[in-house]
Amino acid sequence: MLAMEINAAKGTRTYQVWPGNNVTLSSYPRGLFLTSVSILISTWIFTIYIANDLQNTNPTLVITICSILTIVVSIDPGIIPRSTQQSSVEDTDSSNGSRRKKVTINGVQLKLKYCRICRIFRPPRSCHCAICDNCVEKFDHHCPWIGQCIALRNYRFYLAFLITALVFFIYIFAFSCWRIHQRMLESGTGLFGMLRNCPETLALTLFSFAAIWFLGGLAIFHSSLTAINQTAYENFRNRYEGSPNPYDKGIISNITEVLFSPLPPSRVDFRAEAMPRWNVEDEKLPLG
């Protein structure tokens, strides 16, 4: 009865008793915190040690956009609420005993898998994230740097974050290299002299260089997936190898659908007051 008493407590919010492990703006994930700190520290070093010595440099806009997107990307990715009842559908795959449904999308037949944890038939392109322990609509991947699933409702923000962060670190790297070149000309020292006199500038240059390669690779990969309307999970699983992708409508239409189509509302209001309900754990507890 303990779980039911918690659910019934006055003022208890849905996110406080949610069975999955997803984190939203209601709770700050560790990965998102580390990502934000790395951006803020890079900004601080650049502003204190580099930007003040350079003219006509104003990274404020890029920094602001990048910081906002770092937070926005942690919105509900498209969590599918769990069912409180077992499905009455008895479609069973005799090979492994798993329940399945079949649907046809643009002439291509797809199988809907039954999630035994959430007790639902997952919609097409959905997946149960083992880390978040929730079914997520149009699942792309779980990003450890954000601490969140990337899926239907936050994918475009994630892609915008990648590109903005890439521009941010290219900006920092270019002016850091410029400043290093100026210091070397002024002091007549080499890189070893710069390591002794300006270690923070060299560290920032190396960090931004590594970030450019990492973010650039991700941005190119996800841009190519957007062009063919495919998720990273589908690509990793070779989901459409040997069969046409029913969601591929041409490059222009794919980009429009992925980046500019209206976002569906969240299926879960994490700030809403939790409703009392029985669950499987309740049924196992003695009444006394």
N, C-alpha and C positions, 0 to 999 in steps of 0.2 A: 504493500500500500504506500510505501515511501515515495515512489515515483509519481503516483497520482496526487499525493499531498503536495509535492513540489509544484506540479503543474497547476494545482488549484490555488496556490498561494497568490494573494493579491499583489499585483504589480509585477509578476513574473513575466518576462518577455520571451518571445519565441526563440531568440538566439541563445538564451540561457539554458534551455532544455532541448535544443535541437540535437537529434541523434547523430548527425554527421559531424565531420571535423572541419568544415569550411569556415574560413574567416572572412569577414567583410569589414566595412568601415566601423562596425561596432566593436571590433577587436583588432589590434594592430599586429599583423604577423611578423615573425622574426625576419623572414627573407625580405619583406618590404622595408623593414626598418634598416637592415644592412645596406640595401640598395639606396635608400634615401640618404643614409649617412655618407656613403661613398660619393654621392653627387654633391652633398653639402660640403664635405671636406675638400673635394676637388675645387669647388667654387671658392671656398675660403682661401686656399693656397693661391689660386689664380688671382684673386682680387688683391690680396695682401702683397704678394711677392712679384707679380708680373703685370697686372693690368694698371697699377698705379704708375709704372714706369713707361707705359705706352700711351700714345695719343690716339684719339678717335676709336677707342675700343669700348663697346657697351654691350656686354653679354646679358644684360638684365632680361631682355625679352626671351631669349632662348632658355635661360635658367628658370624663369617663371613658368613657361610652358612645360618644360621638362618636369618641374616639381609638381605642377598640377596633375599632369598625366600619370606620374608615379602613384598618386593617391587614387585617381579616378579608375585606374585599371583594376583596382581591388574590389569593384562592385560585384554584385551577384552575377556569376558567369552564365547562369541559366539552370539553376538547380531544379530538378524535378522532384516534387514532394513525394514522400513515401506513401504507400497505400496502407490503410489500417486493416484491410481485409485481404485474404487470399483470393487470387484470381479464379474465376469460375471456368475459364477457358481451359480445355483439356487437350489442346493441340500438343502432341508430344513427339519429339524426334526419337525414334526407337534406337538409334545408334548410341546415344549417350544419355537418354532420359531427360533432356532439357526441353522445356516448353518453348515453342516457337509459333510465330504468326508470319504470314507472308503478305506483302503489299507490293503494288506495282507503281513505280514512279517513272514517268516519261518512257514507258515501254520496257523498263528494266525491273525484273522481279527481285525484291530484297526481303531478307528474313529479319523479323523483329525478335530479339532475344528477350527472354523473361529473366528479370533480375530477382533472385530469391531474397536478397537483402531488402530491397525497396518494395518488393511484391508488385511489380508493374512490368508490362511489356514496354521496353525502352523504345522511344520514337526513333526513326531513322537517323543515323549519324550520332546517336547518343552513346554514352559509355559510363560505366560505374568507375569512378576514380578511387583507386585503392588507398590513396593518401587522404583524400577528403572524406571518403566513405559516403559519397552521394552520387546518384546518377545525374549527369550533366548533359544538357541538350547541345548538340553539335560540338562535341568535345574535341578540342585540338590537342592540348597537352597540359600537364601540371607544371607550372613554372616555379622552380625553387627560389628564383631571385625576386619573385613577387609574393611567394607564399600562397598562391591561389591558382585555381584552374583557369585556363584560358579557353573560352568557348563562345557560344552564340552571342551573349550580351556584352562581352568585354573584349572581343577579338580585335575590333577596329581601334579601340583605345590602346590595346597592347601594341599593335602595329605602329600607331602614331607615336607611342612612347619609344619604341625601338628607333624609329627614324629621328625623332627629336633628340634622344640621347646620343645618337650617332653624330648628328650635327653639333651637339654640345661638345663632345670630346674631340671632334675634328677642329673645332674653333679653338679649344684649349691647346691642342697639340701644335697647331700652326703658329700661334702666338708664343707658345713656350719655346719652340725651336727658334723663332725670330729673336726672342729675348736672349737665349743662350748664345746665338751668333753675335749679338751686340755685345754681350759681356765678354766674350772671347776676344773680340776686336779691341775693346776698351782696356782689358787687363793684359792682353797678350799671352794668356794662359791657354792650355789645352783642356781636354775633357777631365783629366785628373785634377787640374786646378779648379774647374767648375764643381767637381764632386766635393772638394774641400770648402769652397766659398759659397756655393749655392746648391746644397744637396736637395732642398725641397723642390727646386725647379726641375732638376734632373729626375727626381722621383715622380713628379707629376707628369713629365714628358713620357716616361716609360709606362706609367699606368694608363695614360690616355691612349698611347700607341696600342697597348694590349686591348683596351676597351674598343678601339676602332675596329680591330680585326674581329673581335668577338661579336660586337653589335652589327658590323657590316655583313658578316656571314649569316647571322640570323635574319637581318632585314632582307637580304637577297633571297634566302630560302623561303621566307613567308610571303614575299612579293610574288615569287614564282607560283606558290601554292594558291595565292589569291587569283592569279591570272587563269588558273585552270579549275578554280572553285573546288579545292580539295583541302582537307584538314591534314595536319601533321600526323595525326593518329592513322588516318586512312592511308597516307603515304608510307608510313612505317610498316603498316600491315599489308601493303600491296593490295589494298582492298579491291581495286578495279583492274588488276592485272588479268588480261584475258577477257575482259568484259568492258563495255562502255561506261563512262562515268555519267550517271543520269542527271547530275547537277551541273555539268559543263554546258554553258549556253553561249560560249564565245568569250573572248577576252574582255570586250567592253561590257557586256551584260554581266559577266562574272564579277568584275571590279565594282560595278554599280550595285549589284546585289549584296556583296560582302561588306562594302564600305559605306554605302549611302542608303540602303533600304531601311525603313523604320524599324527600330528595335522593339521587340515584343516586351510587354511589361513583365516584371519579375513575378514568378509564380508563388513566391514566399515573401511575406512581410515580416522580416526578422525583428522589427521593432514593435510588432503588434503584441497584445496581451495574450499569453498562452492559454489555450482552452484545456480544461480538464479532460483527460482521455485515458482509457485503459491501454496497455501495451502487453507484449508477450511476457516481459519481465514481471509485470503485475500479477499475471495469471499464475506464475510459478510460485509466488510468495504465499505463505499461509495466512489465513484471515486473522488469526490471533495475533 
